[in-house]
């Protein structure tokens, strides 16, 4: 069978995935679906890239790790730009189909939860949104127990000859890692004496910054669309989202900024 553009990309199947539930349907529901489906596709790519990055760190691949980090940051910048499109949706336009979302909520995105766990925001309580034994539950359970991207980076530093404390390398990966003064001292030495690895550190900061910018833009988009109303699926909406702001995923890299 000849491979065509449509057959390779499964275009026909892809274009059948947008199924508005409103009567008519409401004109703006398609935009809402397309944007969020595209988010999920980018989440899939981010997990693909970050899992690859973990392997690169494990293999000591400095240059390829740096290249992959730059790609990840570029993807986040694309996600930020997509908020511009969502912000064209007025409160009245969103309310025309919002009730059709019923209990559906972005809080249920298992891929986003996987990204949170991979970045180190481990929280076993978040598994309660998924049926025990289901594929989504099992994926999150695996992420909960696995080393984070930061853990992989610390192992990489240790293999590069930097003095990472054993306790940091052998910690309980199911828990949130606390900032470490000892690790911060190592990072300061890296910045002063290991230029390429310091570039990797800065690329990690770029990702952290872009993720925080995306969170902020998302919060403001929700606020301008629904104000202080309860979020879809019974979430607290803007109040909950505001609580996620300004929480760095790599706090040790931020803590050393005043030490130079």
Sine and cosine of phi, psi and omega as CSV:
sin_phi,cos_phi,sin_psi,cos_psi,sin_omega,cos_omega
0.00,0.00,0.72,-0.69,0.00,-1.00
-0.95,0.31,0.74,-0.67,0.05,-1.00
-0.99,0.13,0.82,-0.57,0.04,-1.00
-0.91,-0.42,0.16,-0.99,0.07,-1.00
-0.81,0.59,-0.73,0.68,-0.06,-1.00
-0.93,0.36,-0.65,0.76,-0.03,-1.00
-0.95,0.32,-0.61,0.79,0.00,-1.00
-0.91,0.40,-0.68,0.73,-0.04,-1.00
-1.00,-0.01,-0.01,1.00,-0.02,-1.00
0.81,0.59,0.73,0.68,-0.11,-0.99
-0.89,0.45,-0.68,0.73,-0.02,-1.00
-0.88,0.48,-0.70,0.71,0.02,-1.00
-0.91,0.43,-0.66,0.75,-0.02,-1.00
-0.87,0.49,-0.68,0.73,-0.07,-1.00
-0.97,0.23,-0.13,0.99,0.10,-0.99
-1.00,0.00,-0.05,1.00,-0.08,-1.00
-0.99,0.12,-0.12,0.99,0.00,-1.00
-0.99,-0.16,0.97,-0.24,-0.09,-1.00
-0.80,-0.60,1.00,0.08,0.04,-1.00
-0.85,0.53,0.54,-0.84,-0.02,-1.00
-0.97,-0.26,-0.22,0.98,-0.03,-1.00
-0.97,0.25,0.37,-0.93,0.03,-1.00
-0.96,0.27,0.64,-0.77,0.00,-1.00
0.88,-0.48,-0.86,0.52,-0.20,0.98
-0.96,0.26,0.18,-0.98,0.08,-1.00
-0.87,0.48,0.68,-0.74,-0.10,-0.99
-0.81,0.58,-0.66,0.76,-0.19,-0.98
-1.00,0.07,-0.13,0.99,-0.01,-1.00
-0.92,0.39,-0.57,0.82,0.00,-1.00
-0.88,0.48,-0.68,0.74,0.03,-1.00
-0.86,0.52,-0.72,0.70,-0.01,-1.00
-0.86,0.51,-0.68,0.73,-0.01,-1.00
-0.92,0.38,-0.74,0.68,-0.04,-1.00
-0.87,0.49,-0.71,0.71,-0.01,-1.00
-0.87,0.49,-0.73,0.69,-0.06,-1.00
-0.96,0.29,-0.54,0.84,0.11,-0.99
-0.92,0.40,-0.62,0.79,0.03,-1.00
-0.92,0.40,-0.58,0.82,0.11,-0.99
-0.85,0.53,-0.73,0.69,-0.03,-1.00
-0.89,0.45,-0.59,0.81,0.07,-1.00
-0.91,0.42,-0.66,0.75,0.05,-1.00
-0.93,0.38,-0.59,0.81,0.08,-1.00
-0.87,0.49,-0.66,0.75,0.04,-1.00
-0.86,0.50,-0.70,0.71,0.00,-1.00
-0.92,0.39,-0.63,0.78,0.04,-1.00
-0.88,0.47,-0.70,0.71,0.04,-1.00
-0.88,0.47,-0.64,0.77,0.04,-1.00
-0.87,0.50,-0.73,0.68,-0.02,-1.00
-0.94,0.35,-0.66,0.75,-0.06,-1.00
-0.95,0.31,-0.58,0.81,0.10,-1.00
-0.91,0.42,-0.61,0.79,0.08,-1.00
-0.90,0.43,-0.65,0.76,0.02,-1.00
-0.88,0.47,-0.65,0.76,0.06,-1.00
-0.85,0.52,-0.69,0.72,0.02,-1.00
-0.90,0.43,-0.62,0.78,0.03,-1.00
-0.90,0.44,-0.67,0.74,0.07,-1.00
-0.88,0.47,-0.68,0.73,0.00,-1.00
-0.88,0.47,-0.52,0.85,-0.03,-1.00
-1.00,-0.06,0.02,1.00,0.02,-1.00
0.94,0.33,0.45,0.89,-0.05,-1.00
-1.00,0.07,1.00,0.09,-0.08,-1.00
-0.85,0.53,-0.83,0.55,-0.13,-0.99
-0.92,0.40,-0.67,0.75,-0.01,-1.00
-0.94,0.34,-0.54,0.84,0.06,-1.00
-0.89,0.45,-0.70,0.72,0.01,-1.00
-0.89,0.46,-0.69,0.73,0.03,-1.00
-0.87,0.50,-0.68,0.73,-0.02,-1.00
-0.92,0.39,-0.63,0.77,0.05,-1.00
-0.87,0.50,-0.64,0.76,0.02,-1.00
-0.92,0.40,-0.58,0.81,0.05,-1.00
-0.91,0.41,-0.69,0.72,0.00,-1.00
-0.87,0.50,-0.69,0.72,0.01,-1.00
-0.90,0.44,-0.62,0.79,0.03,-1.00
-0.90,0.44,-0.61,0.79,0.06,-1.00
-0.89,0.45,-0.69,0.72,0.02,-1.00
-0.89,0.46,-0.59,0.81,0.04,-1.00
-0.91,0.41,-0.53,0.85,0.08,-1.00
-0.92,0.38,-0.66,0.75,0.04,-1.00
-0.88,0.47,-0.62,0.78,0.03,-1.00
-0.89,0.46,-0.68,0.73,-0.01,-1.00
-0.90,0.43,-0.51,0.86,0.00,-1.00
-0.92,0.39,-0.39,0.92,0.06,-1.00
-0.89,0.47,-0.52,0.85,0.05,-1.00
-0.82,0.57,-0.63,0.78,-0.02,-1.00
-0.94,0.34,-0.70,0.72,0.02,-1.00
-0.88,0.48,-0.54,0.84,-0.03,-1.00
-0.94,0.33,-0.16,0.99,0.12,-0.99
-0.98,0.20,-0.14,0.99,0.02,-1.00
-1.00,0.08,0.93,-0.37,-0.03,-1.00
-0.97,0.24,0.31,-0.95,0.05,-1.00
-0.82,0.58,-0.66,0.75,-0.01,-1.00
-0.91,0.41,-0.66,0.75,0.00,-1.00
-0.91,0.42,-0.65,0.76,0.02,-1.00
-0.92,0.39,-0.65,0.76,-0.03,-1.00
-0.92,0.39,-0.32,0.95,-0.02,-1.00
-0.91,0.41,-0.35,0.94,0.02,-1.00
-0.71,-0.71,0.01,1.00,-0.12,-0.99
-0.84,0.54,-0.64,0.77,-0.04,-1.00
-0.86,0.51,-0.43,0.90,-0.01,-1.00
-0.94,0.35,-0.30,0.95,-0.01,-1.00
-0.95,0.30,-0.36,0.93,0.06,-1.00
0.79,0.61,-0.86,-0.51,-0.03,-1.00
-1.00,-0.01,0.05,1.00,-0.02,-1.00
-0.94,0.35,0.67,-0.74,-0.03,-1.00
-0.44,-0.90,0.51,-0.86,0.07,-1.00
-0.87,0.49,-0.35,0.93,0.05,-1.00
-0.88,0.48,-0.34,0.94,-0.04,-1.00
-1.00,0.03,0.03,1.00,0.00,-1.00
-0.93,0.36,0.97,-0.26,-0.04,-1.00
-0.93,0.36,-0.49,0.87,0.02,-1.00
-0.93,0.36,-0.62,0.78,0.05,-1.00
-0.91,0.41,-0.62,0.79,0.06,-1.00
-0.90,0.43,-0.61,0.79,0.07,-1.00
-0.87,0.49,-0.67,0.74,0.04,-1.00
-0.88,0.47,-0.68,0.73,0.04,-1.00
-0.85,0.52,-0.72,0.69,0.00,-1.00
-0.90,0.43,-0.66,0.75,0.00,-1.00
-0.90,0.44,-0.55,0.83,0.04,-1.00
-0.99,0.17,-0.19,0.98,0.08,-1.00
0.91,-0.41,-0.05,1.00,0.02,-1.00
-0.99,0.12,0.91,0.41,-0.06,-1.00
-0.97,0.26,0.73,-0.69,0.01,-1.00
-0.38,-0.93,0.98,-0.20,-0.05,-1.00
-0.87,0.49,-0.44,0.90,-0.02,-1.00
-0.90,0.44,-0.40,0.91,-0.03,-1.00
-0.95,0.33,-0.24,0.97,0.06,-1.00
-0.95,0.30,-0.26,0.97,-0.05,-1.00
-0.92,0.38,-0.25,0.97,0.04,-1.00
-0.99,0.15,0.00,1.00,-0.09,-1.00
-0.78,-0.63,0.54,-0.84,-0.04,-1.00
-0.93,0.38,0.85,-0.53,0.03,-1.00
-0.82,0.58,0.72,-0.69,-0.02,-1.00
1.00,0.01,-0.20,0.98,0.02,-1.00
-0.96,0.28,0.26,-0.97,0.01,-1.00
-0.86,0.50,-0.67,0.74,-0.04,-1.00
-0.91,0.41,-0.68,0.73,0.03,-1.00
-0.88,0.48,-0.71,0.70,-0.04,-1.00
-0.91,0.41,-0.60,0.80,0.04,-1.00
-0.89,0.45,-0.69,0.72,0.00,-1.00
-0.94,0.35,-0.60,0.80,0.05,-1.00
-0.88,0.48,-0.65,0.76,0.03,-1.00
-0.90,0.43,-0.69,0.73,0.04,-1.00
-0.90,0.43,-0.60,0.80,-0.01,-1.00
-0.87,0.49,-0.62,0.78,-0.07,-1.00
-1.00,0.04,-0.24,0.97,-0.12,-0.99
-1.00,0.06,0.41,-0.91,0.12,-0.99
-0.87,0.50,0.50,-0.86,0.03,-1.00
-1.00,0.06,0.08,-1.00,0.10,-1.00
-0.87,0.50,-0.64,0.77,0.03,-1.00
-0.90,0.43,-0.65,0.76,0.06,-1.00
-0.87,0.50,-0.67,0.74,0.03,-1.00
-0.89,0.45,-0.64,0.77,0.02,-1.00
-0.91,0.41,-0.65,0.76,0.03,-1.00
-0.90,0.43,-0.63,0.78,0.08,-1.00
-0.89,0.45,-0.65,0.76,0.05,-1.00
-0.86,0.51,-0.71,0.70,0.03,-1.00
-0.88,0.48,-0.66,0.75,0.01,-1.00
-0.89,0.45,-0.68,0.74,0.01,-1.00
-0.92,0.39,-0.42,0.91,0.04,-1.00
-0.99,0.16,-0.02,1.00,0.05,-1.00
0.99,-0.16,0.09,1.00,0.02,-1.00
-1.00,0.08,0.55,-0.83,-0.18,-0.98
-1.00,0.07,0.97,0.24,0.07,-1.00
-0.99,0.13,0.79,-0.61,-0.01,-1.00
-0.84,0.54,0.64,-0.77,0.00,-1.00
-0.85,0.53,-0.58,0.81,-0.01,-1.00
-0.87,0.49,-0.54,0.84,0.02,-1.00
-0.96,0.28,-0.49,0.87,-0.04,-1.00
-1.00,0.10,-0.33,0.94,-0.09,-1.00
-0.87,-0.49,0.43,0.90,-0.05,-1.00
-0.96,0.29,0.13,-0.99,0.09,-1.00
-0.97,0.22,0.95,-0.31,-0.10,-0.99
-0.94,0.35,-0.23,0.97,0.00,-1.00
-0.99,0.17,-0.09,1.00,-0.03,-1.00
-0.94,-0.33,0.36,-0.93,0.07,-1.00
-0.94,0.33,0.76,-0.65,0.01,-1.00
-0.97,0.26,0.74,-0.67,0.04,-1.00
-0.99,0.12,0.52,-0.86,0.10,-0.99
-0.83,0.56,0.54,-0.84,-0.09,-1.00
-0.79,-0.61,0.85,-0.53,0.05,-1.00
-0.89,0.45,-0.61,0.79,0.00,-1.00
-0.90,0.44,-0.67,0.74,0.04,-1.00
-0.91,0.42,-0.63,0.78,0.01,-1.00
-0.88,0.47,-0.61,0.79,0.06,-1.00
-0.90,0.44,-0.63,0.78,0.06,-1.00
-0.89,0.45,-0.70,0.72,-0.03,-1.00
-0.89,0.46,-0.63,0.78,0.06,-1.00
-0.87,0.49,-0.67,0.74,0.04,-1.00
-0.90,0.44,-0.62,0.78,0.05,-1.00
-0.86,0.51,-0.74,0.67,-0.01,-1.00
-0.87,0.49,-0.56,0.83,-0.06,-1.00
-0.99,0.11,-0.45,0.90,-0.19,-0.98
-0.76,-0.65,-0.08,1.00,-0.05,-1.00
-0.72,-0.69,0.99,0.13,-0.15,-0.99
-0.83,0.56,-0.69,0.72,-0.06,-1.00
-0.93,0.37,-0.68,0.73,0.01,-1.00
-0.93,0.38,-0.53,0.85,0.08,-1.00
-0.91,0.42,-0.53,0.85,0.11,-0.99
-0.90,0.44,-0.63,0.78,0.05,-1.00
-0.89,0.45,-0.65,0.76,0.05,-1.00
-0.86,0.51,-0.69,0.72,0.00,-1.00
-0.92,0.39,-0.56,0.83,0.05,-1.00
-0.92,0.40,-0.58,0.82,0.09,-1.00
-0.91,0.42,-0.64,0.77,0.05,-1.00
-0.90,0.44,-0.61,0.79,0.05,-1.00
-0.86,0.51,-0.71,0.70,0.01,-1.00
-0.89,0.47,-0.71,0.71,0.01,-1.00
-0.85,0.53,-0.71,0.70,-0.01,-1.00
-0.90,0.44,-0.71,0.70,-0.02,-1.00
-0.91,0.42,-0.63,0.78,0.03,-1.00
-0.90,0.44,-0.66,0.75,0.03,-1.00
-0.92,0.40,-0.61,0.80,0.06,-1.00
-0.90,0.43,-0.66,0.75,0.02,-1.00
-0.89,0.45,-0.68,0.73,0.03,-1.00
-0.86,0.50,-0.70,0.71,-0.02,-1.00
-0.89,0.46,-0.73,0.68,0.01,-1.00
-0.88,0.48,-0.61,0.79,0.01,-1.00
-0.91,0.42,-0.69,0.73,0.02,-1.00
-0.87,0.50,-0.73,0.69,-0.03,-1.00
-0.92,0.38,-0.56,0.83,0.05,-1.00
-0.90,0.43,-0.70,0.71,0.02,-1.00
-0.90,0.44,-0.68,0.74,-0.02,-1.00
-0.89,0.46,-0.66,0.75,-0.02,-1.00
-0.96,0.27,-0.31,0.95,-0.03,-1.00
-1.00,-0.05,-0.68,0.73,-0.06,-1.00
-0.84,-0.54,-0.03,1.00,0.00,-1.00
0.89,0.46,-0.76,-0.65,-0.04,-1.00
-0.99,-0.14,0.21,0.98,0.02,-1.00
-0.90,0.44,0.36,-0.93,0.10,-0.99
-0.89,0.46,0.62,-0.79,0.00,-1.00
-0.96,0.28,0.17,-0.98,0.04,-1.00
-0.91,0.41,0.49,-0.87,-0.01,-1.00
0.97,0.26,0.16,0.99,0.04,-1.00
1.00,0.07,0.14,0.99,0.03,-1.00
-0.95,0.31,0.25,-0.97,-0.01,-1.00
-0.99,0.16,0.05,1.00,0.12,-0.99
0.94,0.35,-0.77,-0.64,-0.09,-1.00
-0.85,0.52,-0.62,0.78,-0.02,-1.00
-0.83,0.55,-0.71,0.71,0.03,-1.00
-0.92,0.40,-0.72,0.70,-0.06,-1.00
-0.89,0.46,-0.61,0.79,0.03,-1.00
-0.88,0.47,-0.52,0.85,0.01,-1.00
-0.94,0.35,-0.24,0.97,0.01,-1.00
-1.00,-0.04,-0.10,0.99,-0.08,-1.00
-0.97,0.24,0.49,-0.87,0.14,-0.99
0.86,0.51,0.56,0.83,0.12,-0.99
-0.94,-0.35,0.99,-0.16,-0.05,-1.00
-0.91,0.42,0.55,-0.83,0.03,-1.00
-1.00,0.01,-0.28,0.96,0.06,-1.00
-0.81,-0.59,0.94,0.33,-0.14,-0.99
-0.87,0.49,-0.51,0.86,0.00,-1.00
-0.90,0.44,-0.57,0.82,0.01,-1.00
-0.94,0.34,-0.44,0.90,0.06,-1.00
-0.99,0.11,-0.55,0.83,-0.07,-1.00
-0.90,0.43,-0.47,0.88,-0.08,-1.00
-1.00,0.10,-0.08,1.00,-0.11,-0.99
-0.87,0.50,-0.50,0.87,-0.04,-1.00
-1.00,-0.04,0.09,1.00,-0.11,-0.99
-0.99,-0.15,0.02,1.00,-0.06,-1.00
-0.98,-0.19,0.00,0.00,0.00,0.00
